Amino acid sequence: MRFTGLIFTIFLYSTAAGQENSPYSRYGLGDILPSQNIINRGMGGISAGYSDNETVNFVNPASYGNLNYLPPALVKQYPLLPSRTIFDFGFEADSRTLKQIDPSAKFTSTNLIISYMQLGLPVRLKKANKKGIFLGLNFGLRPISRINYKILEVQRKAGVDSMATLYEGSGGVNEALIGAGLRIKNFNIGFNTGYRFGNRDYSTKLNFLNDSVAYQKSNSSNKTSFGGVFFTLGTQYEFQFTRKVGEIKKMALLRLGGYLSLSQKMTGDNEILRETINYDTDGGVYRIDSVSRATKTGTVQYPSTWGVGFTYQDFNNHWRFGADYEVSNWASYRFFDQVDQTHDTWKIRGGAEYFPAEMNTPAKKYFSFVKYRAGFYYGPNYVNLGTNIPEVGFSIGAGFPLKLRNGYYENQRSYLNTTIEFGSRGNKNSNLRESFVRVGVGFSLSDLWFNRSKYF
């Protein structure tokens, strides 16, 4: 229990301790973080049709139904094969470079956060499993977005002299979820639900610069905290193709998938403060006098998102590839009944995975058991500044087995997953261009939990 509490504290701290300074995070609910696990991100983020009983795909909850599923041929060969619980977590470090075209300027920042923590639980139902029915559960915690910017503007003010305006913002959105997935024959259906919560703290500080007249410095701030229940539904359908090669029957899989995250209203409290301030010798801010303070309640309208896609796995189990198409309805976004500079957005994703090992490959050839991945994505950002802000990214990744198995009775099947993503946001038309390099590391730790030993 103490270990869980420690991880939860580290998670909240890491999502709030970012050092990036992105003006784009001023709009909407901030920079939207990658919503996929490290494995999927290594393949461009494809998730709708992806499923694997060695990781947790939380984008499409229908995949949870496969946490306890094995092909019939394998079940016949190993009828006592136990179910494994998966603890899946990831973290990332990124380096961002923001370039302004006119006037020319450049800013670089680095950031480190925990990306997600998931616990996938296969539920073994002996009678149901024999009929082709499988159930899986998932418990998770992850950040959705980040707000972090600090912009100083200095300009001439007629009749006053110069005026310095400091715009600052911080906050973001997180979610705690519980999900379930059910597999019936070749059809999967599942859901995620839980609590989505966050805060947004904006402030504008004014300082009039004049040699002969002393003006009071001012601070106008808006602090908001909000939260609400969310719901996501997912489905998958699997087509199985078999062919016999000698005495061995090989199988190829085509899996189609789709998911829908419903539009959500989060309730919140907004504190509006107007005050005069000054700075101490250490640069800290202290209040001179409060001009006004007010608190109001309202709602934050979070948009719906849907996606569809497929994955295909070949007969020799070497190649897996797929593609996704995703749409988010950000034009419906409202913050306390106010519209923002957001619009509907879409993304296309594509990626592949290559696994070199054959059935008879000796365990000493370690790198034959590594899974190699690559992918890309493209689409406009949800922020609308009068022109589309394109986002494009490319990724490469690999999954390294932490322990090679000689047989399927080995307890552990754990992987160290890595990805490197290169991308950019914006172009000459948007004046600001942000490029980034993001390094992600994840662990899929699979072992026997909640199983009772039997002696024969």
N, C-alpha and C positions, 0 to 999 in steps of 0.2 A: 504493500500500500504506500509506503514511504517512497519507493522507487517510482511509482506511477505519479505521485504528487510532485516529485522532483522533475520528471520529464515534462509535466504539464506547465510547471513554472518556467523551465528553460524555453519551452515552446512559445509561451506568451512573451517572454523577454526578447527572444530572438526575432519575433515578428515585429516588435516595436522598436528595436534598436538599430534599424537600418541607417546607413550614412549616405544613401543616395540623395540627389537633389534633382528631381524631375519636374519641370513645369507642367508636363502633361498630367501629373497626378493631382493637379488642382481641380480637374473636371470630373464630374460623375462621382464615383466612389473610389477614385484613385487608379493606380496602375493595376490592371487585372493580372494576377499571377498565373503561371501555367497550372492547369487543373489536373494534369495527368501524373502518373507515377514515373519514376526514372526510366523504367523499361520502355513504356510507351513514348516518352519524350525522345528516347534514342531513335525512334522510328517516326519522327515528325509529329508525334502526339496522337497517332491513330488509336482509337479506343472503342468506337461503336460496335465493331465486330470482333474485338479482341477478347480472348478468354484463355486462361492458363491456370492450372491448379498449383503452380509454384509462385504465384504472386497475386495481388489483390488489385483488380481493375475497378476503382471506385467511381469512374465516370459513368459506366453503364452497369447498374446494380444487377442486371440479369446475369452477369458473369459469375456472381456468387454461387449460383446453382451448380457450377462446375468445380467448386473447391473440393467436392467429395466424389466427383465423377471420374471414372476411368473407362476406356474402351472395353467393350464386352470380351474381346479376345484376351486382354490383360487380366480381367477379373477371373476368367476361366483358368488361366495359367497360375495366377496367384490369388486364390480365394480368400486368404487371410491377410491380404495387404491392408495395413492400417491407414486410417485417415490422419492427416497431418494438419496441425494448426499453424498458421502463417502470421508472424509478426513482421510487418512491412513498414519501413520508415525511410525517409530520405531527407537530405539537406543539400543546399546549393550555395555557391559563391559566384557573384557576377561582377564584372567590370564594365561600367558604362561610360561612354564618351558622348557628351552633348555638344553639338556644334551649331552656332547661330550664324546665319549667312550675312544678315544686315542688321546692325553692325556686326562685324566679325568677332566672334568670341568662342571659347572652348572651355568645357568643364568636364573633369573626370572623377568618377567615384567608384567605390567598391562596397560590396554588401554581402552579408552572410546570414542566412536564415534556415530554419527547419522547414521543409516543404510539406511534410505530412507524416502522420503516424496512423497505421491501420492494424487491426487485429482481425484476421479472417478465421472463422470457426466453421469447419465442415461438420454438419450434423448427420450422424450415421443412423439411418433407419433401415434395419435389415430387410424387413418385409417389403417396404416401399422401394428400396434399392433394387431388389430382385425384379420389380415391375418397371424399372427404368425411371424412378422418381428420386431426385436428389435435392437436398436442402443445404444452403450455406448462409452464414451470418457474417456481418462485418460491423466493427465499431471503429470510429475514426475521428481524427481532429486535424484540421488543416486551415491555413490562411487562404483567403479569397483575393484580397486586394491590399495595396499599401498606398498611403498618402504621405508624402515626404517632399517638401519643397521649401526653398528659402530664396527669395528674389528681391534684390535691392534696385530701386529705380530713383535716379536723381534727375531733377528737371528744374527749369527756371519757372518762377511764379511771379507774375506781374504784380508790382507793388509790395512784394515781400522779399525777394531775393531767390535763393535756391530752396528746394524742398526735397527731402529724402523720404521715400516711402518704402517700408520693408514689409513684404508679403511673406507670411509663414503658414505652413499647414502640416499637420501630422494626423496619424490615425490609420484606419483600415478596417477590413471586415474579416471575420473568422467564422468557422462553422464546426460544430460537434455533431456527428452523425451516427445513426444506427441503420443498418440495411439488411435486407434478406433477399435471397434469390432462390428460385425453385426451377429445377429442370424436370420436365416431363417428356420422356423419349428424346426427341431432337429439338424440342422447343423450350426456351428459357424465358422466365419473366421475373422481374425483381423491382425493388423500390429502395430508395434512401429517404430518410426523414431525420429531423433533428432540429437544432436551434442555431440560427445564423445571427451573429451579433457583431457590433462594431462601434466605433466612435469616430468623430470628425471634429478637429479643432483648427479653426481658421482664425488668423489675426492680421490686422493691418496697423502698423505703427507709423505715425507721421512725425517728422522732425523738421521744423522750419529753420533754415540756416541764414542768420542775419547778424551782422557785426554790431549793430546799434540797438536793436530791439530784441528782448528775450521773450521767446514764445514757449508756451508749455508744450511738451511732447504729449501725444495722445496715442491711445491703444483702443482699437475696436475689435472685439473678439466674439466669435460664435462657437460655442462648445456643444456638441450634440452626441448623445449616446442612444443606441437603438438596438432592437433585436426582434426576432420572430421565428415562427416555425416554417420550415420549407419542406417541399416534397418533390422527389424525382422518380420517374417511372422509366423502366428500361425493358427491352425485349431483344432476344436473339433467336435465330433459327439456323440449325446446322445441317448441311448436306454432306453425306458421307459417300465417298467413291472408293471401291475396293478393286484390286486386281491381284492375281496370283502370279508370283515370280518363283518358279520352282516349287518348293514346299512351303514357301513363306507367303502369307497374305498381307499385302501392304494397303494402307489406307491414306487417302487424301481428304482434306476437309475444306469446305467452303462455308464460312459463317457470315450471315447477314445480321446486322444489328441496328437498333435505333434507341434513342432516349429522349425524354422530354422533362425539363425542369420547369415547373409551373411558376408563373408570376407570383410574387410574394409581397405582402404588406408588412413592414416592420414598424412597430410603434416606438416612439422615442421622446426624449426631452431635450429641448434646445434652450441653452442659457445665452442670452445676448447681453454683453457688457460693454459699456463705454466709460473710459477713465482717462485721467491724466497720469503720466508716469515720468520716471527719470531712471538713469542708469547709475549703479554704484561703481566703485573703482575696479571691481572685477568684471564689469560688463553685465552684471545681473540687472534685472528690471525690478523696480519696486513702485508701488502705487502711491501717488500723491493724494488723489481724491477720486471718488466714484461719481460719474456724471449720471449714469442710469444703469439699472440692472433689471432684466425681465426674464421670465422663464415661461415657455409655452410647450405644449405637447402637440404631437403631429405624427405623420407616417412617412416612411420611406418606401417608395414603390420600386421593388427590385424586378428586373425584366425576366421574361421567360427565355429559355434557350432550348433548342432541339438540334439533334444531329443524327445522321444516318451514315452507314459505312459497311465495309466488308473486310474480311481477311481470308487468305487462301494459304493452306499448308500442303506442300507437295507429297507425293507417295514415298519418297525416301527420307522425309522428315529433315531435309536440309534447308529448305527455303520456306519462309513465311512472309507474305507481303500483303499490303492492304491500302485502303484510302478512306477518308472521311470527308463529309461536308457538314458544316455546323453554322447555325444562324442564331443570333441573339437580338432580341427586340428592345434595344436601348432607347429607341424613340419614345417608349412609354415610361421611361425613368422619370420619377418625380421625387424631389426632396422637400418635404413639408409643403407640398402642393406647388412647388416652384420647378419650372423646367430648367434644363441645363444644356450645355452645348454638346449634346450626344445624339447619335443617330443609330439606326439599325446597322448591324454588321454581320459579315460572314467570313468563313475561313475554309480553305481546302487544305487537306493534309494527305501526305503519302509517305510510305516507308516500307522497309524490308528488314528481315533478319536472316542470317545465314549460320547454320550449325554444321561444322565440317564432319563430325564423328559418324562412323558407321557402327553397326551393331557389334562388330568384332574388333573395333579399334582398342588397342591396349591402353590401360589407364595411365601409363607413364607418359603418353603423348598428351600432356595437359592442355595445350592450346588448341587441340582438336575438339575439346569439350567446351571451349569458350564460345558464346553466342555473340556474333558480330552484327551491329545494327547501323542503319542510316536512314535519313528521312528529310522532309522539308515541309513548310507550311507557308501560306500566303493569304492575305486578306486585308481589308481596311480596318484601322483602329476605330473603336467606338466613339472617340472624341471627334467632334465636328467643329473645325475652326474656319469654316467657309470653304474648305476644300478637303477632299479625302486625304487621310494620312495613312499611306500603305505600310503594312508590316510584312516582312519576309524573314524567314529563318531557315537554317540548315543545321542538321544534327548528325553526329556520329556517336556510337556507343558500343558497349560490350558488357556481357554478363559473365563473370568469373565464378566458377564453382568453388565454394569454400572447402568442399570435401568430395572427392570422387567416390562413386559407389561401384562395387563389383556386382551388386544384385539389388533387387527391389525390396529386400528385407532390411536394408540399411535405414536407420531411423531418420537421419538428417538429409535434407536436400536443400541446402542454402546457397545463396548467390550474393556476390558483391556486384552490383550493377552501376555502371558509370555512363555518363553522357557529356558531350561538349556541344554547346549550341552557339552558333554564330548568327546574328541577326541585326536588323535595323528597323527604325520607325521614322517615318517622315521623308520629305524630299524638298527640292528647291521651292516648290509652291507653298509649302507650309513654313518656310523660313527656318524651322528647327529640325535638325536631323540627329537622331539618337542611335548610336550603334552599341552593340553589347557582345560580350563573350560570357557565357554562363556555363559553369562546371557543376554538374550534379552527381551526387553519390548516394546510392540507396542500398539497403540490405533487405533481402527477403529471407528471413530466418524461419525455416520450416522444421518442425520436430513433432514427436508424439506427445500430446497433452490429453488429459481426460480419458485415457485408455486403461482398462484393467487387464492385467496379464492372466492368461489361462494356461494350465498345464495339461498335457495330453499323455 
